[in-house]
Amino acid sequence: MSSPAPPAAWSPKPDAQIRPMHTADLAAYKGLRDAMLARHPEAFTSDYETELLRDADSYRSRLSGGNGGHCLFTLLAWVGPELVGAISCEHEARLKVRHVAHIVGMMVRDDLHGQGLGHQLLSRSLTLLRGEAVLELVTLSVTSSNTAAIKLYERCGFQRHGRLPGAIRLADGRILDKDLMSLRLHS
Ligand SMILES: CC(C)(COP(=O)(O)OP(=O)(O)OC[C@H]1O[C@@H](n2cnc3c(N)ncnc32)[C@H](O)[C@@H]1OP(=O)(O)O)[C@@H](O)C(=O)NCCC(=O)NCCS
């Protein structure tokens, strides 16, 4: 008996490898980041035109320990030789806020959306953050209309604690709100 055909939206989960970013990955990281900034101006605070002018080496700040220790890590998702996703976690060294980490630069290549890669990147990051004794809280901000990202963050336990009206102004004149979300790492 033949097996039933998969539904139209079905696609196999990509067999992704997730690992920390190294110096040799910086050019690929810039390539993915620039493409995502160009395609999703509403999702990011950085703008494509400015970031395009940065060289790949400037993203050393996103390696573990980069930017004077502010960057905890950047995780990359690879499918074969192709970089398809990234997420970065940062924190400040100042004593009163060193228990707070921030998630930034979350992205998955468009053709692989909805297949669980974002969830894998975020889950792996939260596992790493839970292993850092000093950390207690993780925050992020997300454009209020970004349903896919908000759904993902909520599934991983983040809750909205506020909204910043008019947080970003796009080149086309749109003004968008950002939701501020947080997660207690050990509750
Ligand atoms: C947000 C993003 C990283 C999610 O990555 P992803 O690999 O698609 O995430 P997942 O496959 O793990 O899916 C997360 C959830 O969103 C849903 N989803 C995915 N794409 C969606 C879409 N276009 N519309 C609505 N929901 C969507 C998934 O079904 C899933 O929901 P579930 O947990 O109920 O199954 C990705 O969409 C992306 O890179 N978007 C552009 C950049 C961006 O918005 N970055 C976030 C900045 S804060």
PDBQT file of the ligand as one rigid body, heavy atoms in Angstrom, charges set to zero:
ROOT
HETATM    1  C1  LIG A 201      11.198  35.141  13.141  1.00  0.00    +0.000 C 
HETATM    2  C2  LIG A 201      11.968  34.017  12.487  1.00  0.00    +0.000 C 
HETATM    3  C3  LIG A 201      13.400  34.047  12.978  1.00  0.00    +0.000 C 
HETATM    4  C4  LIG A 201      11.325  32.681  12.874  1.00  0.00    +0.000 C 
HETATM    5  O1  LIG A 201      12.114  31.639  12.318  1.00  0.00    +0.000 OA
HETATM    6  P1  LIG A 201      11.457  30.274  11.826  1.00  0.00    +0.000 P 
HETATM    7  O2  LIG A 201      12.551  29.322  11.543  1.00  0.00    +0.000 OA
HETATM    8  O3  LIG A 201      10.467  30.541  10.772  1.00  0.00    +0.000 OA
HETATM    9  O4  LIG A 201      10.708  29.844  13.173  1.00  0.00    +0.000 OA
HETATM   10  P2  LIG A 201       9.994  28.482  13.462  1.00  0.00    +0.000 P 
HETATM   11  O5  LIG A 201       9.919  27.630  12.243  1.00  0.00    +0.000 OA
HETATM   12  O6  LIG A 201      10.669  27.893  14.656  1.00  0.00    +0.000 OA
HETATM   13  O7  LIG A 201       8.514  28.946  13.737  1.00  0.00    +0.000 OA
HETATM   14  C5  LIG A 201       8.151  29.749  14.806  1.00  0.00    +0.000 C 
HETATM   15  C6  LIG A 201       6.639  29.908  14.817  1.00  0.00    +0.000 C 
HETATM   16  O8  LIG A 201       6.224  30.879  13.872  1.00  0.00    +0.000 OA
HETATM   17  C7  LIG A 201       5.332  30.309  12.926  1.00  0.00    +0.000 C 
HETATM   18  N1  LIG A 201       5.603  30.929  11.647  1.00  0.00    +0.000 N 
HETATM   19  C8  LIG A 201       6.688  30.781  10.883  1.00  0.00    +0.000 A 
HETATM   20  N2  LIG A 201       6.591  31.561   9.773  1.00  0.00    +0.000 NA
HETATM   21  C9  LIG A 201       5.396  32.196   9.896  1.00  0.00    +0.000 A 
HETATM   22  C10 LIG A 201       4.702  33.146   9.112  1.00  0.00    +0.000 A 
HETATM   23  N3  LIG A 201       5.216  33.601   7.960  1.00  0.00    +0.000 N 
HETATM   24  N4  LIG A 201       3.501  33.621   9.560  1.00  0.00    +0.000 NA
HETATM   25  C11 LIG A 201       2.965  33.175  10.723  1.00  0.00    +0.000 A 
HETATM   26  N5  LIG A 201       3.591  32.282  11.515  1.00  0.00    +0.000 NA
HETATM   27  C12 LIG A 201       4.773  31.793  11.104  1.00  0.00    +0.000 A 
HETATM   28  C13 LIG A 201       5.630  28.852  12.954  1.00  0.00    +0.000 C 
HETATM   29  O9  LIG A 201       4.537  28.103  12.494  1.00  0.00    +0.000 OA
HETATM   30  C14 LIG A 201       5.929  28.636  14.412  1.00  0.00    +0.000 C 
HETATM   31  O10 LIG A 201       4.743  28.566  15.176  1.00  0.00    +0.000 OA
HETATM   32  P3  LIG A 201       4.466  27.304  16.078  1.00  0.00    +0.000 P 
HETATM   33  O11 LIG A 201       5.512  27.406  17.168  1.00  0.00    +0.000 OA
HETATM   34  O12 LIG A 201       3.097  27.523  16.590  1.00  0.00    +0.000 OA
HETATM   35  O13 LIG A 201       4.642  26.122  15.191  1.00  0.00    +0.000 OA
HETATM   36  C15 LIG A 201      11.920  34.137  10.943  1.00  0.00    +0.000 C 
HETATM   37  O14 LIG A 201      10.567  34.208  10.540  1.00  0.00    +0.000 OA
HETATM   38  C16 LIG A 201      12.686  35.336  10.391  1.00  0.00    +0.000 C 
HETATM   39  O15 LIG A 201      13.897  35.282  10.232  1.00  0.00    +0.000 OA
HETATM   40  N6  LIG A 201      11.942  36.411  10.096  1.00  0.00    +0.000 N 
HETATM   41  C17 LIG A 201      12.549  37.624   9.510  1.00  0.00    +0.000 C 
HETATM   42  C18 LIG A 201      13.473  38.329  10.516  1.00  0.00    +0.000 C 
HETATM   43  C19 LIG A 201      12.813  38.511  11.847  1.00  0.00    +0.000 C 
HETATM   44  O16 LIG A 201      11.622  38.806  11.935  1.00  0.00    +0.000 OA
HETATM   45  N7  LIG A 201      13.606  38.356  12.928  1.00  0.00    +0.000 N 
HETATM   46  C20 LIG A 201      13.133  38.549  14.280  1.00  0.00    +0.000 C 
HETATM   47  C21 LIG A 201      13.529  39.893  14.774  1.00  0.00    +0.000 C 
HETATM   48  S1  LIG A 201      12.918  40.179  16.447  1.00  0.00    +0.000 SA
ENDROOT
TORSDOF 0
